[in-house]
């Protein structure tokens, strides 16, 4: 699988996954305040995941390949060997959002805060791989007529609760902004022109759930203008 730089090995003897899920949701909304919360627990029997070989295992495979085929030929080329495995796992997590709406200068200002977190481990011990770390998000959104402006910050924690074959991932903060205006062209057609900025602080950020996080971080500062027509 070249996109994730891995030589994947399947297992036809894997058992079927079965899960029992429990999910509680709370919603609140009035003219000004709004909130939502979700708490969940997922018990998964025979959870299937892709297990990367460790550095020691990789070196052993390379040494074996050198002995069998010579130094220039390796069984998996430059790809990391990854085998499908399974184990009983439990996922516990929550999501929460709180916001407030204000009437301001003929428009509506919305301020909201969000947070989510999940912890996942195997019944036999150890952490489930590639689990997203806890995240906070702060957003301010203002809309007046056909014009809209938004600024948001994502604060993602470091991930140190890792499996035996993973490496920790540093936390990061991303700041994004968008300004847009829509024009009614008539007959149901609307032209929307937007200016946007993503990762405005040019943060070096990596997704812990990515198979190629070290080689392919998130894009750096990205500023642009776009136009779209809907009808």
N, C-alpha and C positions, 0 to 999 in steps of 0.2 A: 504494500500500500504506500505508494510514493508520496502521497499528499501528507502523510503523517510520519514519513521516514521509518517505516517499520515493515518487517517481514512477519506477517501475521499467520499464526498456526491455529487452526480450528480444532474442535474435539467433537466428534459425532456422538460421543457417549455422555455429553452433558445432559443433566436432568432439566425438566421444564421448570421455569420460574413460577412461583406462586406467592401472592402477596395478600396481606390483610392490612387495610388502611383505615385510619381513624382521623377525621378532619373536623375541626370546630371553626366556624366562621361567625364573626360579629360585624354588623354594618350599622353605621349611624350617619344621618344626613339631615340637616335643616337648612334654613336660608343662609347661614353663615358658616357653621362648623360642619366638618365631615370627618369620618374616621372609619377604618376597617382593620380587622385583625383576624389572623388565621393561625391556628396551632394544629400541627399534624404529627402523626406517627405512622410510619410505614414499616411493617415487618415483612421482609422478603426472604422466602426460602429459595435456596439455589440461585442467588443473585449472580448474574453472569457479568464478568468484567475482563478487561484486557490487561494481563500481567506482563510488564516489561522484565526482561532479564536484568539482574543486577550487574554492576560494573565487574564484580568478580566472576560472575557467570559468563559475561561477555568476553572477558580475557581468556577464560578457559576454552570457550568455543573457538576463539581465534587461534589459540595455541593448537587445539585439536585439528583445525582446518589446515594450519601450516604444516603439521606433521603428515596429514593425509594428501594434501594437494600442492604443497609448496607455498612459499611465502607470498606469492602474488595472487593466489586464488583463495577466496574465502567463501564459505557456504552461503552466507547471506549478503555478500557484497558489503556495502557500507550501511546497510539497514540494520536497525536494532531488532533482535528477535523478540516477539511478543506473542504470548500464548493465551488463549481464552481459558479462563478458570471460573470457578464459582464457589460460593459459600453463603451461609445464612447471614443476613445483614439487617440492621435496624437503622432507620433514618428518623431523626427527631428534629423538628424545625418550627420556625414561626415567621410570619410576615406581618408588619404593622405599618399603617399610614395614618397620619393626622394632618389635617389642613384647615385653613381658614380663608374665607372669601371676604373681600372688601369692595365697596363701591368707591371709585377714585377717579376724579376728573372725567366723568361721563363714561367710564369703562369699568371693568371688573378686574381686580387684582386677586390672584390666588397664590397663597403660600402653603407649601406642603413639605412634610418630612416623612421619609420612609426608612425602614430598616428590615433586613431579613437575615436569617442565620439558620444553618443546618449542620447537624453533627451526625456522622454516619460511621458505624463500626461493625465489624464482623463478630458473630457470636463466639467464634473460636479465638478472638483477640485480634487486635490490629485495626487500623483505620481503612475505610473504603477509599480507593484512590480517586483523584481528580474531583474532589468536592469543592465547590465554590466557597470561599471564605465569607465571613460576615460583611455586610455592606450597609452603608448609610447613604441616603440621597437627600439633597436639599434643592428645592426648586421654587422659583418665583416666576409666575406667568401672568402677563397683563394683556387684556384684550379690550379694544375699543372699536366698535363697528367692524370693519373689515381688516383692521390692522391688529397685529399680535406681536408681542415680544416675550422671550423666555430666556432665563438664565438658570443653569442647574450645575450642581457639583456632586460628583459621586466619590465617596470616601470608602475605599475598599481596604479591608484589613489584610495583614500578612497571613499566610496559611502555613502553619507549622504542624498541624495535625495531619500527618502524611503517612502513607503506607511505606513499607520497607524499601520499595524500589523507586520512590519519588524523592525529589528535592524540595526544600521550602521555597515559597514564592513571596517576594516582598510586596507590601501594600503600596497603594498609590492613590492619587486624587486626580480626577479628571474634571475640567471645567468646560462646559459647552454653552453656546448661546445661539439664538436664532431670532431674526426679525423678518416678518412677512407682511405683505399687503395683498389683498385680493381685489380684483376688478371685475364687476359684472359686465360681461360682453353681450348679454341679451340672449334670448332663446335657450336659456338653461346653461349657457357656457360661462365659466368663470376662469379668469387668468390669475394665477397666484405667483408673485415674485418674492423670492426669499434670499436673504443673506444669512450665512451661517458660519459658525466657527466651532470646531471640535478640538478638544485637547488644547485649549488656548495657552496653557502654561508649558506646553511641549514636554509633558511628563513621559518618562520611560516607564511603561506599564506592561505587565504581562498577565495573561489569564492563567490561573492555576489549572483550570480544566482543559487547557489546550495541550495536545500531544507535542507540539513544537513551540512551547512557550519560550524557550531559550533562544531559538533561532528566529522566531517571528513574533516580536512584541506588537502591541497595538500601534496604529499609525500615529505619527507625531502631529504637530500643529497642522490643522487643515482648515483653510478659510476659502469660502467660495460664494458664488451667486448662482441661483437656478430659477427657472421659470417652468410652470406647468399649466396645462389647460385641462379642466374637467368639464364634461358635458354628458 
